[in-house]
Amino acid sequence: MAMPEHAPKLSVLDLAVVADDSSPGAALRNSIELARTAERLGFHRHWVAEHHNMPGIASSAPAVLAATLAAETETMRIGSGGVMLPNHAPLVVAEQFGMLEALHPGRIDLGIGRAPGTDQFTAAALRRSASALSDEDFPRALGELIGFFTGAFTDGHPYARITAVPGLGDVPSIWLLGSSGYSAQLAGMLGLPFSFAHHFSARNTLPALELYRSHFRPSETLDRPHAMVAVAVIAAADDETARWLAGPSRLSMARLRAGMPGRFPSPEEAAAHEWTPAEEQSIGSFSGSAVIGGPETVRERLAALTEQTAADELMITTMVHDHSDRIRSYELVAELYGLAATRPAPRAAASGG
């Protein structure tokens, strides 16, 4: 299957994977090198995700990491995929991303998620409360966040006298993220761009995108729906090599879903693991949605996903043990799509194991 005539833009979702023989510092330095490489290859944007209490993921502070990546790149859009709003006061998020936008005008994305991005105990430690944001609380918090950027509070609103500096007038591109229909519907009603987490909620992808498009109302931000689909991709020289590289990702996901997160295992450890039926079942949807293979396999599956979803953008997340294999996977995807590698050449390679 050939790529669609109007191929979607391609972007990067980075989780700063901490390998079992590495460290968080090395993982973050690898993220810098990945961003430089992605910009050189012609990827459209580079997002970092917020996760907590996960030894294998170092991207716990998206604003801090995004600031570093924006300073280390020149043209590519940089942002969060996402900031988990339940963990933060809206004013703090507005000031952080308003500062990023003030420093790097026209390059900053603020992807907002509704989940805490962690377990319930860590979530309570983050927000000093055991209660999650309710269906009413999240839109209210989102409205406050947008209000701090635009100043568009209603008359008499208690926060109308507060000026976010930076923030007011320094407005990043605001996205809603989701793995179900709730954020999809809200993004449509607010006229915001929407990114769906196909990589871990594949069964909800098409229903959520339909909800988004059917509820879309034109806004000052968008006059038509704009949907991005996040997909796990591991590309290698051939299918067998790609499956070998994908073993650690499967094992890491199984451990996470069993409540035993750890650093990212090696392909050798994953190959030696004796899988239980319960483990196989726990990662069924994840394994089914991941695009794993040599160039032709990846080409066919990404083309099929684009046709099924009519996505405007694909956000590629690649979790493998060795950083060089991750870089090569993105290079292969860029070659498949014929991305124009015309952006600034990378600076000196980042150090780290």
Backbone hydrogen bonds in HBPLUS format (Angstrom, degrees):
<---DONOR---> <-ACCEPTOR-->    atom                        ^
c    i                          cat <-CA-CA->   ^        H-A-AA   ^      H-
h    n   atom  resd res      DA  || num        DHA   H-A  angle D-A-AA Bond
n    s   type  num  typ     dist DA aas  dist angle  dist       angle   num
A0009-LYS N   A0312-ASP O   3.19 MM 303  6.63 152.2  2.27 149.6 143.2     1
A0314-LEU N   A0009-LYS O   2.88 MM 305  6.30 158.8  1.93 166.2 171.7     2
A0044-HIS N   A0010-LEU O   2.74 MM  34  5.86 167.4  1.75 168.6 166.3     3
A0011-SER N   A0314-LEU O   2.90 MM 303  6.24 148.4  2.00 156.4 161.2     4
A0316-ILE N   A0011-SER O   2.79 MM 305  5.98 163.9  1.81 144.7 140.1     5
A0012-VAL N   A0045-ARG O   2.91 MM  33  6.25 160.4  1.95 149.0 155.2     6
A0047-TRP N   A0012-VAL O   2.81 MM  35  6.14 170.5  1.82 162.9 162.5     7
A0013-LEU N   A0316-ILE O   2.93 MM 303  5.79 160.2  1.97 136.8 135.3     8
A0014-ASP N   A0047-TRP O   2.82 MM  33  6.06 168.9  1.83 159.4 162.7     9
A0049-ALA N   A0014-ASP O   3.32 MM  35  6.57 150.1  2.41 156.8 159.7    10
A0058-ALA N   A0016-ALA O   2.93 MM  42  5.20 162.8  1.96 138.6 144.4    11
A0018-VAL N   A0056-GLY O   2.84 MM  38  4.59 165.8  1.86 119.3 122.4    12
A0264-PHE N   A0018-VAL O   2.88 MM 246  5.92 166.1  1.90 154.8 153.3    13
A0022-SER N   A0019-ALA O   3.03 MM   3  5.10 157.1  2.08 119.0 117.1    14
A0020-ASP N   A0264-PHE O   2.82 MM 244  5.27 137.1  2.00 159.6 145.7    15
A0027-ALA N   A0023-SER O   2.99 MM   4  6.28 156.6  2.05 152.2 159.3    16
A0028-LEU N   A0024-PRO O   2.96 MM   4  6.22 154.9  2.02 152.6 158.3    17
A0029-ARG N   A0025-GLY O   3.02 MM   4  6.29 153.7  2.09 146.5 153.9    18
A0030-ASN N   A0026-ALA O   2.87 MM   4  6.11 146.2  1.99 144.8 154.7    19
A0031-SER N   A0027-ALA O   3.01 MM   4  6.34 139.1  2.18 137.2 148.3    20
A0032-ILE N   A0028-LEU O   3.18 MM   4  6.57 145.9  2.30 141.7 149.6    21
A0033-GLU N   A0029-ARG O   3.16 MM   4  6.53 160.0  2.20 146.2 150.6    22
A0034-LEU N   A0030-ASN O   2.82 MM   4  6.07 155.2  1.88 148.7 156.3    23
A0035-ALA N   A0031-SER O   2.93 MM   4  6.13 159.4  1.97 148.2 152.9    24
A0036-ARG N   A0032-ILE O   3.06 MM   4  6.34 163.9  2.08 152.7 156.7    25
A0037-THR N   A0033-GLU O   2.94 MM   4  6.13 159.9  1.98 148.6 154.4    26
A0038-ALA N   A0034-LEU O   2.75 MM   4  5.96 163.2  1.77 155.8 160.6    27
A0039-GLU N   A0035-ALA O   2.97 MM   4  6.13 158.5  2.01 149.5 154.6    28
A0040-ARG N   A0036-ARG O   3.05 MM   4  6.29 160.6  2.09 145.9 151.2    29
A0041-LEU N   A0037-THR O   2.86 MM   4  6.11 150.2  1.95 151.0 159.7    30
A0042-GLY N   A0038-ALA O   3.11 MM   4  6.26 127.7  2.39 138.6 150.6    31
A0043-PHE N   A0038-ALA O   3.00 MM   5  5.36 159.8  2.04 157.7 154.5    32
A0042-GLY N   A0039-GLU O   3.19 MM   3  5.24 140.4  2.36  98.1 109.0    33
A0077-ARG N   A0044-HIS O   3.29 MM  33  6.46 161.9  2.32 152.6 147.2    34
A0046-HIS N   A0077-ARG O   2.83 MM  31  6.26 144.1  1.96 146.0 156.5    35
A0079-GLY N   A0046-HIS O   3.08 MM  33  6.42 150.6  2.17 147.9 146.0    36
A0048-VAL N   A0079-GLY O   2.96 MM  31  6.47 145.4  2.08 140.6 147.6    37
A0081-GLY N   A0048-VAL O   2.71 MM  33  5.31 168.8  1.73 132.4 132.9    38
A0052-HIS N   A0117-GLY O   3.32 MM  65  6.54 148.0  2.43 154.3 153.7    39
A0057-ILE N   A0054-MET O   3.03 MM   3  5.59 172.1  2.04 127.8 128.5    40
A0064-VAL N   A0061-ALA O   3.11 MM   3  5.58 121.5  2.47 111.4 124.6    41
A0065-LEU N   A0061-ALA O   3.12 MM   4  6.39 169.7  2.14 162.0 164.8    42
A0066-ALA N   A0062-PRO O   2.74 MM   4  5.72 161.0  1.77 150.9 157.3    43
A0067-ALA N   A0063-ALA O   3.02 MM   4  6.07 148.9  2.12 136.6 144.3    44
A0068-THR N   A0064-VAL O   3.20 MM   4  6.52 154.0  2.27 144.7 150.8    45
A0069-LEU N   A0065-LEU O   2.94 MM   4  6.23 164.2  1.96 155.3 159.4    46
A0070-ALA N   A0066-ALA O   2.84 MM   4  5.94 157.9  1.89 149.4 155.4    47
A0071-ALA N   A0067-ALA O   3.12 MM   4  6.23 150.4  2.21 139.2 146.7    48
A0072-GLU N   A0068-THR O   3.06 MM   4  6.26 131.3  2.30 139.2 152.5    49
A0072-GLU N   A0069-LEU O   3.16 MM   3  4.98 130.6  2.41  90.7 104.1    50
A0073-THR N   A0070-ALA O   3.46 MM   3  5.29 161.1  2.50  96.3 101.7    51
A0078-ILE N   A0107-ARG O   2.80 MM  29  6.13 155.1  1.86 166.1 174.5    52
A0109-ASP N   A0078-ILE O   2.91 MM  31  6.04 153.6  1.98 137.6 142.5    53
A0080-SER N   A0109-ASP O   3.33 MM  29  6.45 143.2  2.47 128.2 134.7    54
A0111-GLY N   A0080-SER O   3.14 MM  31  5.08 128.4  2.42 121.7 133.5    55
A0083-VAL N   A0111-GLY O   2.80 MM  28  6.17 158.7  1.85 167.8 162.4    56
A0113-GLY N   A0083-VAL O   2.86 MM  30  5.94 163.9  1.88 146.8 147.2    57
A0087-ASN N   A0084-MET O   2.94 MM   3  5.87 159.0  1.98 131.9 137.3    58
A0085-LEU N   A0113-GLY O   3.02 MM  28  6.03 141.7  2.17 152.5 155.3    59
A0088-HIS N   A0085-LEU O   3.13 MM   3  5.41 169.7  2.14 117.8 121.1    60
A0092-VAL N   A0089-ALA O   2.97 MM   3  5.41 123.0  2.31 112.4 126.0    61
A0093-VAL N   A0089-ALA O   3.23 MM   4  6.62 159.5  2.28 156.1 162.0    62
A0094-ALA N   A0090-PRO O   2.92 MM   4  6.14 160.3  1.96 152.1 157.7    63
A0095-GLU N   A0091-LEU O   2.95 MM   4  6.19 158.1  2.00 148.9 154.3    64
A0096-GLN N   A0092-VAL O   2.91 MM   4  6.11 160.7  1.95 151.1 156.7    65
A0097-PHE N   A0093-VAL O   2.94 MM   4  6.05 177.4  1.94 157.7 158.5    66
A0098-GLY N   A0094-ALA O   2.72 MM   4  5.50 137.2  1.90 135.3 148.2    67
A0099-MET N   A0095-GLU O   2.96 MM   4  5.93 147.7  2.07 134.8 142.3    68
A0100-LEU N   A0096-GLN O   3.09 MM   4  6.45 153.3  2.17 139.8 147.1    69
A0101-GLU N   A0097-PHE O   2.94 MM   4  6.06 157.8  1.99 138.2 144.1    70
A0102-ALA N   A0098-GLY O   2.87 MM   4  6.05 149.9  1.97 142.0 150.7    71
A0103-LEU N   A0099-MET O   2.93 MM   4  6.14 149.7  2.02 147.4 155.3    72
A0104-HIS N   A0100-LEU O   2.81 MM   4  5.92 149.3  1.90 147.3 156.5    73
A0107-ARG N   A0104-HIS O   3.15 MM   3  5.78 148.3  2.25 148.3 145.6    74
A0173-SER N   A0108-ILE O   3.01 MM  65  6.41 165.2  2.03 154.8 152.6    75
A0110-LEU N   A0173-SER O   2.73 MM  63  5.89 170.0  1.74 154.7 154.8    76
A0175-TRP N   A0110-LEU O   2.96 MM  65  6.08 165.6  1.98 137.5 139.5    77
A0112-ILE N   A0175-TRP O   2.96 MM  63  6.09 158.6  2.01 138.0 143.3    78
A0177-LEU N   A0112-ILE O   2.87 MM  65  5.76 153.8  1.93 163.6 155.9    79
A0123-ALA N   A0119-ASP O   2.92 MM   4  6.11 155.5  1.98 151.9 160.0    80
A0124-ALA N   A0120-GLN O   3.05 MM   4  6.19 150.1  2.14 136.3 143.2    81
A0125-ALA N   A0121-PHE O   3.10 MM   4  6.41 149.3  2.20 140.5 148.8    82
A0126-LEU N   A0122-THR O   2.91 MM   4  6.17 145.7  2.03 147.8 157.3    83
A0127-ARG N   A0123-ALA O   3.08 MM   4  6.33 165.6  2.10 154.7 156.7    84
A0128-ARG N   A0124-ALA O   2.70 MM   4  5.15 115.4  2.12 137.2 149.3    85
A0138-PHE N   A0134-SER O   3.09 MM   4  6.21 167.3  2.10 160.1 159.3    86
A0140-ARG N   A0136-GLU O   3.40 MM   4  6.53 153.8  2.48 141.2 148.6    87
A0141-ALA N   A0137-ASP O   2.83 MM   4  6.09 160.0  1.87 158.4 163.6    88
A0142-LEU N   A0138-PHE O   2.85 MM   4  6.04 161.5  1.89 157.4 163.0    89
A0143-GLY N   A0139-PRO O   2.83 MM   4  5.93 153.0  1.90 141.2 148.8    90
A0144-GLU N   A0140-ARG O   2.96 MM   4  6.25 150.2  2.05 144.7 152.5    91
A0145-LEU N   A0141-ALA O   2.97 MM   4  6.25 159.4  2.02 147.9 153.2    92
A0146-ILE N   A0142-LEU O   2.97 MM   4  6.27 166.7  1.99 155.8 158.1    93
A0147-GLY N   A0143-GLY O   2.87 MM   4  5.99 149.2  1.97 140.6 150.2    94
A0148-PHE N   A0144-GLU O   2.93 MM   4  6.24 148.1  2.04 152.7 159.8    95
A0149-PHE N   A0145-LEU O   3.33 MM   4  6.70 143.0  2.48 140.8 150.2    96
A0149-PHE N   A0146-ILE O   3.13 MM   3  5.17 125.8  2.44  95.0 109.0    97
A0150-THR N   A0146-ILE O   2.95 MM   4  6.17 154.4  2.02 151.4 158.8    98
A0151-GLY N   A0147-GLY O   2.61 MM   4  4.96 149.2  1.70 141.0 147.7    99
A0169-GLY N   A0149-PHE O   2.86 MM  20  5.84 164.7  1.89 161.0 158.2   100
A0157-HIS N   A0154-THR O   3.02 MM   3  5.55 159.7  2.07 139.4 138.2   101
A0160-ALA N   A0157-HIS O   3.03 MM   3  5.38 167.3  2.04 118.3 122.2   102
A0162-ILE N   A0159-TYR O   2.97 MM   3  5.34 164.5  1.99 115.7 120.7   103
A0168-LEU N   A0164-ALA O   2.88 MM   4  5.42 173.6  1.88 143.3 142.5   104
A0170-ASP N   A0167-GLY O   3.01 MM   3  5.00 143.6  2.14 109.8 120.8   105
A0176-LEU N   A0193-PRO O   3.14 MM  17  6.58 161.1  2.18 155.8 159.6   106
A0195-SER N   A0176-LEU O   2.96 MM  19  6.37 158.9  2.01 157.7 163.5   107
A0178-GLY N   A0195-SER O   3.05 MM  17  6.50 140.4  2.21 160.6 167.7   108
A0197-ALA N   A0178-GLY O   2.89 MM  19  6.11 159.3  1.94 161.7 167.0   109
A0185-GLN N   A0181-GLY O   2.96 MM   4  6.05 163.4  1.99 152.8 155.2   110
A0186-LEU N   A0182-TYR O   3.07 MM   4  6.35 163.2  2.10 151.2 156.3   111
A0187-ALA N   A0183-SER O   2.79 MM   4  5.85 161.8  1.82 147.2 152.3   112
A0188-GLY N   A0184-ALA O   3.08 MM   4  6.29 155.7  2.14 143.9 150.4   113
A0189-MET N   A0185-GLN O   2.99 MM   4  6.27 159.9  2.03 149.8 155.0   114
A0190-LEU N   A0186-LEU O   2.97 MM   4  6.17 146.9  2.08 149.1 157.8   115
A0191-GLY N   A0187-ALA O   2.97 MM   4  5.95 114.1  2.41 136.0 151.4   116
A0192-LEU N   A0187-ALA O   2.95 MM   5  5.02 166.3  1.96 148.8 150.6   117
A0191-GLY N   A0188-GLY O   3.18 MM   3  5.07 148.6  2.28  96.7 106.1   118
A0217-ARG N   A0188-GLY O   2.82 MM  29  6.06 138.1  1.99 158.9 146.9   119
A0194-PHE N   A0226-HIS O   3.05 MM  32  6.43 164.6  2.07 164.3 169.3   120
A0228-MET N   A0194-PHE O   2.83 MM  34  6.22 155.9  1.89 155.7 162.1   121
A0196-PHE N   A0228-MET O   2.83 MM  32  6.30 158.9  1.87 158.7 159.9   122
A0198-HIS N   A0196-PHE O   3.02 MM   2  5.76 134.1  2.23 103.8  90.5   123
A0230-ALA N   A0196-PHE O   2.87 MM  34  6.04 178.2  1.87 170.6 171.2   124
A0200-PHE N   A0197-ALA O   3.28 MM   3  6.02 163.7  2.31 115.9 119.8   125
A0201-SER N   A0197-ALA O   3.08 MM   4  6.05 121.7  2.43 144.8 160.9   126
A0199-HIS N   A0230-ALA O   3.04 MM  31  6.00 122.1  2.39 136.6 145.1   127
A0204-ASN N   A0201-SER O   3.05 MM   3  5.76 152.4  2.13 119.5 127.2   128
A0205-THR N   A0202-ALA O   3.17 MM   3  5.24 162.6  2.21 106.8 112.2   129
A0208-ALA N   A0204-ASN O   2.96 MM   4  5.91 159.3  2.00 152.1 158.3   130
A0209-LEU N   A0205-THR O   3.00 MM   4  6.21 162.3  2.03 155.8 160.7   131
A0210-GLU N   A0206-LEU O   3.01 MM   4  6.14 152.7  2.09 148.9 156.2   132
A0211-LEU N   A0207-PRO O   2.98 MM   4  6.24 156.2  2.04 145.7 152.0   133
A0212-TYR N   A0208-ALA O   2.91 MM   4  6.17 159.9  1.95 150.8 156.4   134
A0213-ARG N   A0209-LEU O   2.98 MM   4  6.17 170.1  1.99 148.5 150.8   135
A0214-SER N   A0210-GLU O   2.86 MM   4  5.94 160.7  1.90 150.5 156.6   136
A0215-HIS N   A0211-LEU O   3.03 MM   4  6.00 142.6  2.17 144.6 152.5   137
A0216-PHE N   A0213-ARG O   3.41 MM   3  5.16 160.0  2.45  96.4 101.9   138
A0219-SER N   A0222-LEU O   2.71 MM   3  5.25 171.5  1.71 166.7 168.9   139
A0312-ASP N   A0227-ALA O   2.87 MM  85  5.47 145.6  1.99 149.1 160.3   140
A0313-GLU N   A0227-ALA O   3.29 MM  86  6.65 142.4  2.44 145.5 147.9   141
A0229-VAL N   A0313-GLU O   3.04 MM  84  6.42 156.8  2.09 144.7 148.2   142
A0315-MET N   A0229-VAL O   2.88 MM  86  5.97 165.8  1.90 135.1 138.5   143
A0231-VAL N   A0315-MET O   2.88 MM  84  6.16 157.1  1.93 156.0 161.1   144
A0317-THR N   A0231-VAL O   3.06 MM  86  6.16 161.7  2.10 143.8 146.1   145
A0291-VAL N   A0232-ALA O   2.79 MM  59  6.09 174.8  1.79 159.4 159.6   146
A0233-VAL N   A0317-THR O   3.02 MM  84  6.08 155.5  2.09 142.7 149.6   147
A0234-ILE N   A0291-VAL O   2.84 MM  57  6.32 156.9  1.90 157.7 162.3   148
A0293-GLY N   A0234-ILE O   3.09 MM  59  6.58 160.7  2.13 165.4 168.8   149
A0236-ALA N   A0293-GLY O   3.17 MM  57  6.25 149.9  2.27 136.6 141.9   150
A0242-ALA N   A0238-ASP O   3.11 MM   4  6.33 162.0  2.14 152.2 157.6   151
A0243-ARG N   A0239-ASP O   2.94 MM   4  6.18 157.0  1.99 152.3 158.1   152
A0244-TRP N   A0240-GLU O   3.09 MM   4  6.33 153.7  2.16 145.7 152.7   153
A0245-LEU N   A0241-THR O   2.98 MM   4  6.29 158.3  2.03 151.8 157.4   154
A0246-ALA N   A0242-ALA O   2.94 MM   4  6.12 134.5  2.16 141.3 154.0   155
A0247-GLY N   A0244-TRP O   3.34 MM   3  5.54 153.6  2.42 102.8 109.9   156
A0249-SER N   A0246-ALA O   3.11 MM   3  5.38 121.4  2.47 105.6 120.0   157
A0250-ARG N   A0246-ALA O   3.22 MM   4  6.56 158.1  2.27 158.6 164.5   158
A0251-LEU N   A0247-GLY O   3.06 MM   4  6.34 165.0  2.08 157.1 161.2   159
A0252-SER N   A0248-PRO O   2.81 MM   4  5.89 162.2  1.84 149.9 155.3   160
A0253-MET N   A0249-SER O   3.02 MM   4  6.15 156.4  2.08 143.6 149.5   161
A0254-ALA N   A0250-ARG O   3.02 MM   4  6.28 157.8  2.07 147.8 153.8   162
A0255-ARG N   A0251-LEU O   3.00 MM   4  6.25 159.9  2.04 152.5 157.4   163
A0256-LEU N   A0252-SER O   2.97 MM   4  6.17 155.6  2.03 145.4 152.5   164
A0257-ARG N   A0253-MET O   2.94 MM   4  6.18 164.0  1.97 153.8 157.3   165
A0258-ALA N   A0254-ALA O   3.06 MM   4  6.20 125.0  2.37 135.0 149.1   166
A0258-ALA N   A0255-ARG O   3.17 MM   3  5.01 136.1  2.37  92.1 104.6   167
A0260-MET N   A0255-ARG O   2.76 MM   5  4.99 161.4  1.80 159.2 153.1   168
A0259-GLY N   A0256-LEU O   2.99 MM   3  5.16 159.6  2.03 109.2 113.6   169
A0270-ALA N   A0266-SER O   3.02 MM   4  6.28 162.1  2.05 152.0 157.3   170
A0271-ALA N   A0267-PRO O   2.86 MM   4  6.00 154.8  1.92 146.1 152.8   171
A0272-ALA N   A0268-GLU O   3.10 MM   4  6.27 141.8  2.25 140.8 150.2   172
A0273-HIS N   A0270-ALA O   3.23 MM   3  5.20 150.5  2.32  98.3 107.0   173
A0279-GLU N   A0276-THR O   3.10 MM   3  5.20 119.0  2.48  99.0 113.5   174
A0280-GLU N   A0276-THR O   3.03 MM   4  6.36 164.0  2.06 157.8 162.0   175
A0281-GLN N   A0277-PRO O   2.96 MM   4  6.14 157.1  2.01 147.0 153.3   176
A0282-SER N   A0278-ALA O   2.98 MM   4  6.12 147.8  2.08 141.5 150.2   177
A0284-GLY N   A0281-GLN O   3.24 MM   3  5.11 168.8  2.25 106.3 108.3   178
A0287-SER N   A0283-ILE O   2.85 MM   4  6.02 171.1  1.86 164.3 165.9   179
A0288-GLY N   A0284-GLY O   3.03 MM   4  6.17 153.6  2.10 145.4 153.0   180
A0289-SER N   A0285-SER O   3.16 MM   4  6.25 141.5  2.32 141.2 148.9   181
A0290-ALA N   A0286-PHE O   3.23 MM   4  6.33 138.8  2.41 148.2 157.8   182
A0298-VAL N   A0294-GLY O   2.98 MM   4  6.15 168.8  1.99 166.1 169.8   183
A0299-ARG N   A0295-PRO O   2.86 MM   4  5.97 158.0  1.90 147.7 154.6   184
A0300-GLU N   A0296-GLU O   2.98 MM   4  6.17 165.8  2.00 150.3 152.9   185
A0301-ARG N   A0297-THR O   3.02 MM   4  6.22 167.0  2.04 153.4 156.9   186
A0302-LEU N   A0298-VAL O   2.95 MM   4  5.96 163.2  1.97 153.0 157.4   187
A0303-ALA N   A0299-ARG O   3.01 MM   4  6.04 155.2  2.08 144.5 151.9   188
A0304-ALA N   A0300-GLU O   2.96 MM   4  6.15 152.7  2.04 142.8 150.4   189
A0305-LEU N   A0301-ARG O   2.96 MM   4  6.14 156.8  2.01 142.3 148.5   190
A0306-THR N   A0302-LEU O   2.94 MM   4  6.10 158.5  1.99 146.2 151.8   191
A0307-GLU N   A0303-ALA O   2.99 MM   4  6.20 156.2  2.05 145.0 151.5   192
A0308-GLN N   A0304-ALA O   2.92 MM   4  6.12 158.7  1.96 150.5 156.2   193
A0309-THR N   A0305-LEU O   2.98 MM   4  6.05 158.6  2.02 149.9 155.1   194
A0310-ALA N   A0306-THR O   2.78 MM   4  5.32 141.3  1.93 142.7 151.0   195
A0325-ASP N   A0322-ASP O   3.07 MM   3  5.42 127.7  2.35 104.9 117.6   196
A0326-ARG N   A0322-ASP O   3.22 MM   4  6.64 147.2  2.33 145.8 155.3   197
A0326-ARG N   A0323-HIS O   3.08 MM   3  5.03 119.7  2.46  93.6 108.9   198
A0327-ILE N   A0323-HIS O   2.95 MM   4  6.28 162.9  1.98 157.3 161.0   199
A0328-ARG N   A0324-SER O   3.00 MM   4  6.17 159.7  2.05 142.0 147.8   200
A0329-SER N   A0325-ASP O   3.00 MM   4  6.14 148.7  2.10 139.7 147.6   201
A0330-TYR N   A0326-ARG O   3.18 MM   4  6.53 161.2  2.22 153.2 156.4   202
A0331-GLU N   A0327-ILE O   2.99 MM   4  6.28 151.5  2.07 147.6 156.5   203
A0332-LEU N   A0328-ARG O   2.95 MM   4  6.20 156.0  2.01 149.7 155.0   204
A0333-VAL N   A0329-SER O   3.08 MM   4  6.38 160.9  2.12 150.4 155.1   205
A0334-ALA N   A0330-TYR O   2.94 MM   4  6.11 160.6  1.98 147.7 153.3   206
A0335-GLU N   A0331-GLU O   2.96 MM   4  6.21 151.4  2.04 145.7 153.5   207
A0336-LEU N   A0332-LEU O   2.93 MM   4  6.22 154.7  1.99 149.7 156.5   208
A0337-TYR N   A0333-VAL O   3.12 MM   4  6.40 151.5  2.21 150.0 156.3   209
A0339-LEU N   A0334-ALA O   3.04 MM   5  5.29 163.1  2.07 151.5 153.3   210
A0338-GLY N   A0335-GLU O   3.16 MM   3  4.96 151.3  2.25  96.3 105.0   211
A0342-THR N   A0340-ALA O   2.87 MM   2  5.49 134.1  2.08 104.8  91.0   212
